[in-house]
Amino acid sequence: MASRKIAVRVECCPGYGGEQTPQRFFLGARAVQVDDVIDRWPGDGHGYFKVRGDDRAFYILRHETSGDDWELTLYQSQRLNDVQPTSI
């Protein structure tokens, strides 16, 4: 399965150790406020942030450390997690 890169515009503030930490990002014209940074980890020349947006969805944002390029690498709707199995 081929992955599709989705460029996003991200507004940041200095976080842990001065690292740029996402506060809000834009999917087209729609702004998503970051409610929580759940995890962060380094990659080769980039960093990843797993965040929960104000829409209760989960996102993984990839930041190129050599510039200011950001990509959305994962989206998971909270609605999938709200579905509870039913017993017969």
N, C-alpha and C positions, 0 to 999 in steps of 0.2 A: 504494500500500500504506500503510495507516494504521499509525502507530507507537503502541506501547503503553508507557505509563510505568509502571515498577515502582518503588515507593518502597522504599528499603532503609535500615536503621539502620547507621550507620558510626561506628566508634571511630577517633579520629585522634590524632596527635601533631604538634607543631610541626615543620614541615619547612623547606625552603629559604625564606629571608626571613620566617620566622614563619608561612608559609602552612600551614593545616591539611592534613595529608597522611594519607590512609587507611592504617590498620594492620590493621583487621579490619572485616568487614561481615557482615550477617546477611540471609539469604534465608529469610524465615519463621523457623523455629527453628534452621536450619543456619548455623553460623558458618563463614566463609571467611577464613582468615588471608592477608594480602597478603604474598607472598614478594618481589615486586619491583614498583616503580613504573617502568613502561617509558617513559611519556611523560606530559606534562601540558601543557595549553594553556588560555588564557583564552577566554571567550565574553562576550557582552553580558549582564552581571549574573550570570554563573556561571562556573565553571571545570570542566574535564574532566580526568580521570585515567585513563590506560590502565594496568591492573595485571594481574599474573599471580598467581593464587591458589594456595594450597597443594594444590589439586586439579588443577594444571597448566593450568587453563582461563584464558582471557583475558577481561577485563571492562573496560567503559568506564563509569565512574561520573561522574555530573554533580552538581555542588554549587552550590546557590543561594547566592551570596555575601551576600545580604541577610538570610539566616537560617541555619538548620541543616537544610535540606531536601536530601536526597540521592535520586538516582534511578539505577537501572541502565538504561543505554541500549544496551548491547551485551553479548552473551555469546557466546564461541566456545570450544567444547570442544577441548582439545588432541588428543583422539582423531581428529578430522578431519585434523589435521596429521600424525599418525602413519601414516596410510594412504599407502603407497608404490605408485606405478603399477607394474603388472607388464608385462613384455614378452611378446609372443607368439612 
